[in-house]
Amino acid sequence: MTAEPGTRPPAGRSHAGVEAERVDEGYLHKRQLRSGTAGWLLLAGLGVSAVISGDYAGWNFGLAEGGFGGLLIAVVLMAVMYTAMVFGLAELGSALPTAGGGYTFARRALGPWGGYATGIAVLIEYAIAPAAIATFIGAYVESLGLFGITDGWWVYLTVYALFIGIHLLGVGEALKAMFVVTVIALIGLVVFLVGAIPQFDAGNLLDIAPTDAAGASSFLPYGLIGIWAAFPFAIWFFLAVESVPLAAEEARDPARSMPRGIVAAMGVLVVLAVLMLVFTPGAAGSAAIAGSGNPPVDALAGSAAPDGITRVVNYAGLFGLVASFFSIIYAYSRQTFALSRAGYLPRVLSVTNSRKAPMLALLVPGAIGFVLSLTGQGATLLNMAVFGATVSYVLMMVSHIVLRRREPDLERPYRTPGGVATTGVALVLAAAAVAATFLVDITAAFWTLGAYAVFLAYFALYSRHHLVASAPEEEFELLADAEEGLR
């Protein structure tokens, strides 16, 4: 038996120490996104653009942790994890298409505590990742000698102000601009491969001398532990592809376009990861690329590739970093918007402007990211972002498994191939990746864990008593409770 049309849940409720209250009709009117803006191609572009900077910089630090063999195995395992996770998210995104993404899925499966814990882990990832990318952008601008800039903080301020400003103009304008930038970055990778493939030498892949670690060899110079230590850097090839479901409320026919978009994006990213992992160190040597701040350019500079190709790739790398920076700003704003609209974060953060863009949800995390970028510690910030990401992956995969078992009749326009076995694989690998962040940089992991604890304390002490019952995620739960009571 189901609830009759027009039946509404109670005006408020208190359950397990969590309280939700109704607000006036004007509340949600001030917090609306522009629907029907993005089709599957723009969604796929969003997924690729969020990640593509990882093909230009960041992943190569894994060579210093695991050597080529260790990083190769780590990339294969993380590709399996992300592919399995993407299939699970495609199902959840088609069944629960709201701007909350992973938070919405966990809210339905694990309750308000689980939803909030997931949403905050995602928000930590997306607030910190642009700060790391900003430091890489600064390094590129300085290496290119653009505008005579020698101090990165001007670059950080400019990119935050410029791209937040574009987002404030509206999602349609932002996604189209982001798509163009991403295409340029993709062309840059193709140009790089044209220059690098002729210079490839398999011996270059294994030029890091073996250490005395257990299991060390020319293939695994840092031993078996190096595989695990390389996990966070292998993740950089795929980090933030999971942001696509955050566009659900602004997508056309999200039940169909969401799965197509995120699966297509993942396919492109796997191909790029393999090509960049093999041909970048294959052109210049793993030892030379391990500490590079600009791996494709350094790989070509150490080879006989024409200078013109190197310069094109250098500029395209800047576009790649900008594409990811641009798209992750979108992601953090939508996660902040959804959590705020439902009362988990201060409600003022979800108010939208006349172009239906969430103003403070763009500005406040941006200001925090800018401050973090001033540290100039790109590698540390990268590891902090990975910590938040992997925690959210664990919770999202648990959510998929719980919903499959508890709500088998939930309408699912798309179903994960392999079901819970697929997301179970992603869950195990994500848990291993969480542990790997402590192995690589325990300081960054504990700093991030501390910030996470502060957010959880805010929920425990305040926001769990001030949730908004009429927010979409809370409506799902209230209506589910009402239907359960009528059965």
Secondary structure, DSSP 8 states (H G I E B T S, - for coil): ----TT----SEEEETTEEEE---HHHHHTS----S-B-HHHHHHHHHHHHTHHHHTTGGGGHHHHHHHHHHHHHHHHHHHHHHHHHHHHHHHHHS-STTTHHHHHHHHHHHHHHHHHHHHHHHHHHHHHHHHHHHHHHHHHHHTGGG---HHHHHHHHHHHHHHHHHT-HHHHHHHHHHHHHHHHHHHHHHHHHHGGG--HHHHT-S---SSTT--SSSTT-THHHHHTHHHHHTTTTTGGGGGGGGGGBSSHHHHHHHHHHHHHHHHHHHHHHHHHHHHHHH-HHHHTT-SSHHHHHHHTTT--HHHHHHHHHHHHHHHHHHHHHHHHHHHHHHHHHHHTTSS-GGGG-B-TTS-BHHHHHHHHHHHHHHHTT--HHHHHHHHHHHHHHHHHHHHHHHHHHHHH-TTS--SS--TTTHHHHHHHHHHHHHHHHHHHHH-HHHHHHHHHHHHHHHHHHHHTGGGSEETTSHHHHHHHHHHHHHHH-
